[in-house]
Amino acid sequence: MKRHFYLLAILFALVLGSCRKQYLDINDNPNSPTESSITPDLILPLALHRVAAQTGAGYATQARWMGYWTRGGDYGPNNEEETYQITTNFGTGVWSNWYDILTDVDIMEKKAKASGQPMYEAIGKTLKVVGFMNLVDVYNNVPYTRAFDIGGNITPTYDKGEDIYKDFFVKLDEAMVLLNAASGSDVKISTADIMFGGNTTQWKKLVNTIRLKLVLRLSQTTLITPATELAKVSGEGFLGTGESASVQPGYKKAFSPSNASQQNPFWDTYEQDVAGVFLDRFNRANNYTLNLLRTNSDIRYTYYFDRADSPLGGNLYFGYDYGVPQNSVPSASSSRVSGPGLARSFDQAQWFLTSVESMFLQAEAAQRGWIAVAPRAAYEAAVRESFRWLGVTNADAEAAAYLSGSLASWNGTLKQVMTQKYLALVGINNFEAWTDYRRLTSPSNPAAGDYPNVPLSLAPNRGANIPLRYRYPQSEYNYNAANVAAQGDPDPLTSPIFWDK
């Protein structure tokens, strides 16, 4: 059942997942929600699971735009996506899913505050920053301050993207204060927190890492002073080697009572269903990334991608170019995108923000002189962490050999750092790659930017550049017409997000 987000919020259905089948749903009878029975410990597991699924197993469109993946040979063109001529019906799940998740998080945060549970409240504030950051990075201006003011307000006004970003830093400040006040007394926090088990030190590291991510998002603007914000980083520092923020509610090869799969979201989307049947026949390796890895003796391509089921001419790893009208090679003769470094098992933890991404954020900040870390050391540690995270055999030795090659050998430039970050996030954080690309390149001359020159779609009649944003979803024009109209008519090809200077 599809309804408008704001109407659902008023009915209080979203917090209980009224018409959706979700692993970890908390209500046995979704037609009879009882608000008083819903406590923070019941809301948090599903919220964390959905945030990780959205960030770690979502954004396949961005993987294709960014040269990681493409469609297999058994499929015809997706004209809207591949020509970049996107409409108000394109990618609407980004809007609805995030507001759905954030409604639950908002209720959890308010209930935590009312019941004196500071850690749940801190987690709520942190997850709100994550969710709204994704929304702003896709749409720019969005409902924020009044998004959950549902007492008679089903048509919330929009806030400016830059104002929302400013408030993110306030929310992270508040979250850190609450984490410092947490004493372990929050009800069932050690089991409800399926990310860190109630470990405040790890949550502080995550908050610090998100702060760093926000600062780097704004690198091309004057909205903040980086030194001022980074001075607030607590002594716990950032997520480091082996310290990925991942969720583990007990994934298994089974269905929940509501008939939702209980497998790891990435595995359940791109690898196999509960019956062991391969799921994703659409997404396949993109020649750009596959060849960039192979030609530089980078073994990671065998961890990002699978061998072809039916290879042609001994070509075990085969990809396609993005946007070609028709591929003659069948999907079975090409490489799936769920390689052994990504899809390890049905019960693996689902990553949200990996140690790899965190360490590349630190490497960029070090290269810019924003944190007191040797740039080369930070960069090489990040590359090494990528090999380790993927489970590469003899990871450190392979990384050392790779770092001595022409592409990866340290030259001190930002573009090199970002090129290696790009190659380290294949299928792991497709959204981050799209965001870095927009942040660090110009649509008119992407080759001159501090990011890999990702090839454009080969589709006939495509737009001039990779989209800079999405259009607002049609549901907003149907149900919140005056407020969405006040945002003008932003063009995905020419109307950038505020930080894209």
ABEGO torsion letter per residue (X at the ends): XBBBAAAAAAAGAAAAGAABBBBGBABABAABBBAAABBAAAAAAAAAAAAAAAAAABGAAAAAAAGABBBBAABBBBAAAAAGBBBAABGAAAAAAAAAAAAAAAAAAAAAAAAGBAAAAAAAAAAAAAAAAAAAAAAEBBBAAAAABABGBABBBBBBAAAAAAAAAAAAAAAAAAAAABAGABBGAAAABAAAGGBAAAAAAAAAAAAAAAAAAAAABAABBAAAAAAABBAAEBBBBGBBBBBBAGBBBBBBAAGBBABBAAAAAABBBAAGBBABAABBBBAAAAAAAAAAGBAAAAAABBBBABBBGGBABBBBBBGBABBABBAAABBBABBAAABABAABBBBABBAAAAAAAAAAAAAAGABBBBAAAAAAAAAAAAAAAAGBBGAAAAAAAAAABAAABBAGBAAAAAAAAAAAABGABAAAAAAAAAAABBAABAAABABBBBBBBABBGBBABBBABBBBBAAAAAAAAAAAAAAEBBBAAABBBAABX
